[in-house]
Amino acid sequence: MPRRWTIRAGILFAVLPWFASSCGTKTATQPGLDDSVTAVAAPEQFLTSAQQESRELVVDGRATPIEWNISGQPTFVLMHGIGGGGDYLLGIRSLWTYDRFGAPAAIYFLLQWPDPTASYLDRPLVNDSVDIFDDQGRQIYDCNTGSDGLLHPTTWHRSSIEEDQVVVEVFSDSLGSYPADNWRWGAGTTDPCFPSSTVEFQGATEDAFGATTHPAAGFMEDRWDLGSGPVDDLGRKTTHDNFHVYPNGIVPDSIAYKGARDTRLNRGKPVAYCIWGYVAKPLEACDIQNPVRVDDTGQRDKTWNPGDYVPSRILRFPTLSQFDVLARGNWIFNKWNLEIRRELTTYDKRVFITDSTWTFSNDPIDWHPWPDDLPLVPGHHYAMRVTVYDASSTRGSRSVLLPLYLKPR
């Protein structure tokens, strides 16, 4: 019973002969899939040349062979459709790292799955009626004469379009026991939330945090599940709503704005997908230019037109335990590559002081494991599960519980 299989960019596809498949049937057969994920040990920094220079593993959404070949061939997992989603194969690679002194550092995952289209927008706010110029080029909206249609709740509605999302669950043992870590990645709500270079963007302060370590990585939403559903870990998440709801409609709060720090619109972030909180400004009646159109050289008319939209999310850096999980996705050739990193044990670096506020301590003696994160120990067995949502929060595909083993050095 011969089978023909080919691997393309890390995703396994069945190639069926004309009008037939295995054993003469016309139904694609499933390969013998691995039933576990093994994270092998690797140095956090690795040598890249004969000169013995070292570099870090980089979370940038690129499945670079020099980083991932050490983990061996991917584990191919059959994803089962939920909520109307489809069945397909997802590739998983994993490794855990140690620092230059041999101490355990972090766990990494590379997830790869097919997707014909990438969806970055998460329910954008759509302009239903405001048009600045008519077809003859005459201005028909003038805020100086009392027009304020941009701020009318009846002018806007929230689209049903949603982003691509992934949820990774890591359980306390190989049986899938709770509590469990729960990490959510969103193509538009977490992926663009990465640091800005202090060299390129003068005056950057908070939004430059981590610019020298994993500078292309965003922050997954970190959640904790005791068995009754995930709840957010302590700290501010990467995103908050960019709208206000009224009884008769909805109005955007802010738009992207260059302002005095005129270096690059939205500070290098995709203004069509999100608004970086540090360059946001309140939407006003006279903001007749749509930043999404301004950022698109293919649009001649940069002002508002019916059907234009504003991203419904404002992004910012997270705080506290929401800093723990780094990730970056990259969609290319009809496939997503998602790299994930989390320290094996995440530490609370805060100190409680007398005025009842928190501050950070650089002294490890003050560090304590976060109570809402699962410590991951080399040599131990866990279970994990992956759910991929295709431009939806309900329609997707899910794996079974997969044994996860951190193989000792």
N, C-alpha and C positions, 0 to 999 in steps of 0.2 A: 504494500500500500504506500507508494511513494508520495511524498509531500514536497512542495516547492515553497520555500520561504525566502524572503529577502528583507534585509534590515536597511532602512533609510533614515538617516539622521537620528538614530536611537529609538525609533518607533517601529514595531514589528508589523508587517502587513502580509496578509495571505495573497499569493498569486495563484489563481485558479486557472487550469488549462481550459481551453475553449469548450464550453458546454459541459464541463465535468469537473469534479474535484476528487478528494480522496475516496478510494474504493468505488469509483464510478458514480458517487452521489453528486447532487447539485447543491449541497449545503457546505459552507466553509467549516472546516474542522478546527478545533482549538488545540494549540500546541500544549505540550506538557509544561505547565507553568510552575515556577517556584512558589512555595507557600510561605516564604519567610524573607525578611530583609536583614542583611548582615552589615553592620557598620564596622569597617576595618579601621585600624589605627594608622594615623599619618601625622607627620609634624605640622604644626600650625604654620611654620615657615619652612619653605623648601628651597633647595638649591636649583638655580636655573641656568648656570653656565659653568665653563671650565674655570672661571675666575672665582668660583664658589660664592658668588653673590646670592643673596637670599631674597625671597619675596613672600608675601602672605597669600594664603588662599583668599581669593576675592569674590565677594558675593555681588555679581553684576549681571546675572541672567544668561551668561554665556557658558555653555558646556565645554570648557576648554580641556583638551585631552591631558595636558600636563597636570591639571588639578584632579581630574576624575578617573584617569586610567588606573590609578592605584586601587580603586574600589572594585575593579573587575567589571564583568558584564552586568548590565542592568537586570533587576528582577522585574519581570513583566507580569502585571497584575490585571486580571479581568475586571473591568469596571461595569457594574450593573446599573441600568437606567433607573432613575427615580423621578417621579413627577413628570414623566413624559420624556426623559432624557434617553440617550442611546447607550448601547453596549460597545465597548472598545477596550483596547489594551493601553495601560499606562506603565511607563518605565520608571523605576525607582533605583537610584544609587544613593549610598550613604557611607559616611566615614565619620569617625570621631578623631579629634586632634589632641596633641599634647604640646606643651610649650618647650622652650629650649632647655629647661631643667627637668623635663620628663613628667611634669605635673599635668593631669588631665585638663583639657581646655574647653572644647566645644564639640557639638555634633552638627553635621551638615547633611542636608538632603538635596538631591537633584531630582525633580519630578518633570517628566516629559509626556505630553499627551497631544493627540491630533485635535485640531480645531480649524475648520475652514475659514472662519472669520474671527478677528479679535474685537472685543467689545470693551471700550474704556469708559463710556459715559454711564453714570449712575443716576437715572431719572432726572435729566436736566430740566430746567425751567424754560418753557417755550413761550415766545412772544406771539400772541394771537392776532394783534391788530395794529400795533404802532408801526407806521411807515413814515420815514423822514421826508422822502422825495416821492413825487408821483412819477408816472411813466415818462412824462415830458421833462423831468428833471427839475420841476418846481418844488420848492420846500413847502410841505403841507403841515409840518410840525414845528412849532416855534414856542419854546419854553418862555421866551420873553413876553409873549402875549397871553400868558396864562395857561398854556398847554402843559399838562402834567400826566399824560397818558402812561408814561413809563412807570408811574407809581400807582396806577389803578389796579386793585386786585383782580378785576375782571379782564385785565389785559394779558394775564399769564395763566398757564396751566402746567402741571408737572407731568412730564412724559412717562410712559411705561417702560422706556428703554432702561436696561440694567447692565451692569458691568459683568465681566467674567470674574469668577471667584473660586477660591480653593479653601477648604477647611481641613487641617491636619489634626488628628487626635492621637495623643500618646498616653497609653493607660499604665497603671501602676505595676502590672505584672503581665505575664504571658497569657493569662486567662481573660484579660480585658477588664480587670477590676477598676473601680473608681477609688480615689479621685483620679482625674485625667487632665492633662494639659490640652488646651484647645486653641489653635492658632488660625486666624482668618486672614487671608490675603485677598485684596481687591485690585483689579487692574487699574482702576481710576482713583480709588480712595486710599490705598496704602502705598502702591508701587511708586508714585512720583515723589513721595515724601523722603527725599534724600538731601544730604547736606550741600551747602554752597561753598565754593572756594573763597577763602578770605583774600586771595590774590586777585581773582577775577572780579569779586564783588566787594569793593572797599566799604568798610563800615559794618560788615556782617558780624553779628554777635551770636545770638541764640541759634540762628539758622545755619551756623557754620559748625555746630557741634558734631564731632565725628568725621570731619572732612578729610582727615588723614588716615582713617581706618575704615575700610569698606565704603569709600566715598560714593559709590553708585547704589548702595543698598537703601531700601526703605524699611519701614517698621510694620510688621504684621500686628494685627490686634491680638493681644494676649488675653486668654480667658481660662477659667478654672471651672471644672465640672465635677461636682460631687455626686452626680447620678441623676439629678433632676433638671439638667440642662446647663449650658455654659453661662457664666456670669463674668463680667469684665474684671481683670486684675486691677490692683490699685494703680491709680494714675490717670492722667489725661490721655485720651486716644488721639490718633493722628488727624481726625476729621470731625467737623461739626457742621450742622445744617446752615445753608446759606439762603434762608428764606424765612418769611414770617407768614403764618396762616391767618387769614381773616374769614369771617362768616361767608363772604361772597367771593373768595378766591385766595390768591397767593401772590406775594411780591418778593423778588430777590432782595437780599440785604446788601450785597456788595458785588463789585466787579474788579477785575485785575487792573492795576494802575502802576505806571512807571514811577511817577512822583519825582522826588528830588534825586533818588538814586537811579538815574536813568542809564542803566547798563544794558539790560535785556528784559523785554516784557516778561513779566511773571518769573523773573530771575532764572530763566532757563527751563522752567517747568512747562509742561504742555498746557497752555491756557485754554485750549479747546476741551480739556478733560477736567481741569480743576483750577482752583484759585489758591495760590500760595498766600497764606495768611499775612505774611509780612509785607506784601505789596497790595493788599486789598484796600479798597476805599468804598464808602457807602454809595449805593446807587442813588443818583439825584435826577431830577426832572430834565436837567440840561446835559446829561451825559449821553449825547446823541450818537456817539461812536460806540460800536460794539467791539470790545477788545478781541473777540474771536475773529471777527472780520479783519481787524487791523493786523492781526498776526498771520493772516492768510494772504499771501501775495497774489493768489489767483482771483481774489475778489476786488473788483474795481470800486464798488460802492461800499465804503467802510461804515456807513451809518446803519441804524436798525431797519430791518425789513421783517414783515410777518414771516414766521417760521424760524427766525433766529432764536438762539438759546443762550442761557447763562448756566454754567455748571452749578449744580445744587449743593456742592460741598466746598468748604474751605479747609485747606490742609495746613497743618502746623506740626511742630515736633511734639512727640509724646513726652510723658514724664514718668518717673518712678518705675514700676514693674512693666509698664507698656513699652519700655525701651529694650526689652529682653530679646525679642525675636526679630532678626534681620532677614530680609527677603528682597529678591528682585526677579521680575519676570521679563522674558523676552519672547515676543511672537515673531517667528520667521518661518517661511516655507510651510505655512499652514500647520504650525506646531508651536505649542508653548514650551519654553524651558523655564522652570522656576527653581531658583537656588534659595536655600533656607539655612540659616545659622542660629543656633542658640547655645549659650554656655551650658556645659553639663550641669553645673550648679550655679544658679543665679543668686547673687547676694544683695541684701538690703544694706545699702551703704549710708543709711541715714542715722543720725544721732538725735535722740529726744532731749531737748534742752529746756531750761526752766520756764521760758515764756510760752510753752506749749506749741512751739513751731518746730518744723523739721529742717535739718541742715545736712549737708553731705560731709562725710569724713573720708579722708584718704588713708586712714590707718586701718589695716586689715583686722586689727583687734576689735574694731567696732562693727565689723561686717557680720551679718547673720543671714542664713538662707531665707529667701522669700517664702512666706507661708503659703503663697498661691502658685508656686511652681513645683514641678516634680523633679527632684534630683535624679540625674541619669548617671549610672555607675558602670564603668567598663567591667565586663564579665557577667553582667546581669541580663536577664531576659524581660522584655516588655511586650506590649502589643500596640499596634498602630492601625489607624484607618484613615483613608483619604477620600474626601468628597469633592468633586469638581462640579461647579455650577456654570452652565453655558448661558451667559447673558441673562441670568435669572437668579433669584434667591430661592427658587423652589424646584426648577427643572434642572436635573443634573445626572451625575453618575457616581456610584459609590463602590468602594472595594469592600471585601469582607474584612474581618479582623485579621491582621497580618502579624505573626510573631516578629519581634524586633530584637536582635541580639547585638550587643556591643562587644565584639570579639576582642579579647585582651591582646596586648602586644606580644 
